Amino acid sequence: MKIRTKLYISSGISVFLVLTLVLVVLITSNEISRETKELDLTENVLQSVSEIDILTSEYFLFQEERMEQQWRLKYNSMGVFINSPESYWDDDEEKELVITINNDYMSLGSSFSDLVANYDAKKKLIQENSPLEEIKKSELIEERIISKMLVTSRSMISNSLKLSDFVKDELRESQELSRNLILIVSIILATILIFTSIFAAKRISDPIVKLTRSIEEITKGKLDIQLEGSNIFEIQSLTNSLDRILASLKLAILRIGTTKEEIGLGEAIKEKEKEIEDKYKLIVKNSSGMFYIGKQDWSAEIIANSELVCGYSIKDFSKKKVSWADLIYPKDKKIVFKQGSKLIRKPGSIIQRYRIIDKNKNVRTVEDRKTSVFKSGKLQGVYGIVYDITKQVKKNGRSNNPKEKSLFRKLSKKLVQEAYREKALYDKGEKLAKEINRKKNVAKKTINKKKKVKKTTKKR
């Protein structure tokens, strides 16, 4: 299976879990919203019934038409809450209470209509000067109607309170359920995401770690190592490529007739570098010459043994307290720079003898053996060794120390060989460039001759 496919599967699982969490949140939110609406309905019914009680009492006392209109307006507005859809109420007890409240609502409206009709009849009896017994009888009927209305309103209030308690309990339970569900789903989501991420990372990283270890062994020269296969497409492709490279390398070794250790892989390279470094340190330690690397701007990086030649330490040169060019005797500077400038233009080696002024202001004679090294036509540096030959000059002879001569010859030979090799390559490239330019010139002359012939032919 490809790494991309595994990542897609992991992402798909994550998206599914997130959608599940969103769905749970939506469902619980809808349930809480429905319970909140039920609670609003019951509270509105309670408030409306209380206001109707007050209006009923006022109408009974004053029996004005304005009171009647206010009562009917409040009654009609309460009907919006009483006649709510049954979908709001999912519990049987709630539905029974809603039905009871609705019946009381209808009864209350009917009783008020009877009260108004009885009031109109009593008013008519008074206007017609009817007997007192009939008027009192009408008043008794009015009192019974009022009592019935009060009982009905108390029943509505009581049932509304019960319904409100039911709704509050359900709302509280819904909130707790919602909180618990979201918490549980979130924990499950986080757990699954963590485990799937760890699983995917482990499935991908383990083969890569094994392959990396195998490559490290190969760099140490162990070409017979067996690379493990993987069920991940990309890693298996890389393993197959490495197997082919190993097979080609083994075949090349067989054809050349050398061993793995001679190729210089890994540790072999490090050992070879250490061996060369130790030899270099030994040469420097046993030499009385100052080693340096010159740059194109005539500055020099002092490598070792500067105090033996001029008295100044390497720190003096690195901190730019003094430069080698400043130490050259004034009358010798011109010839030194003139001869040295040749090495900056192309590879070569020269030996210069000139005077310097040391740290104690004494004049010393030195022999400067230097070689310029180029790479791709650019100066890499001028590598040189400077010897103090003041005593030999005074004796009109050179050093007879065989050990010093041998060490110097070995180091100088390497520098000169490298310089000659660079010079040979430079000369070869220069000859090739001249040959190409010569052929170009011949081709141009031929083309020009042809053009002239064509022009003369056209004129004729």
ABEGO torsion letter per residue (X at the ends): XBAAAAAAAAAAAAAAAAAAAAAAAAAAAAAAAAAAAAAAAAAAAAAAAAAAAAAAAAAAAAGBAAAAAAAAAAAAAAAAAAABBAAABABAAAAAAAAAAAAAAAAAAAAAAAAAAAAAAAAAAAAAGBBAAAAAAAAAAAAAAAAAAAAAAAAAAAAAAAAAAAAAAAAAAAAAAAAAAAAAAAAAAAAAAAAAAAAAAAAAAAAAAAAAAAAAAAAAGBAABBBBBBABAAAAAAAAAAAAAAAAAAAAAAAAGBBAAAAGBEAAAAAAAAAAAAAAAAAAAABABBBBBBBAAGBBBBABGAAAAAGBBAAAAAAGABBAAAABBAAAAAAAAAAAAAAAABBEBBBBBBBBBBAAGBBBBBBBBBBBBBBGGBBAEBBBBBBBAAAAAAAGBBBABAAAAAAAAAAAAAAAAAAAAAAAAAAAAAAAAAAAAAAAAAAAAAAAAAAAAAAAAAAX
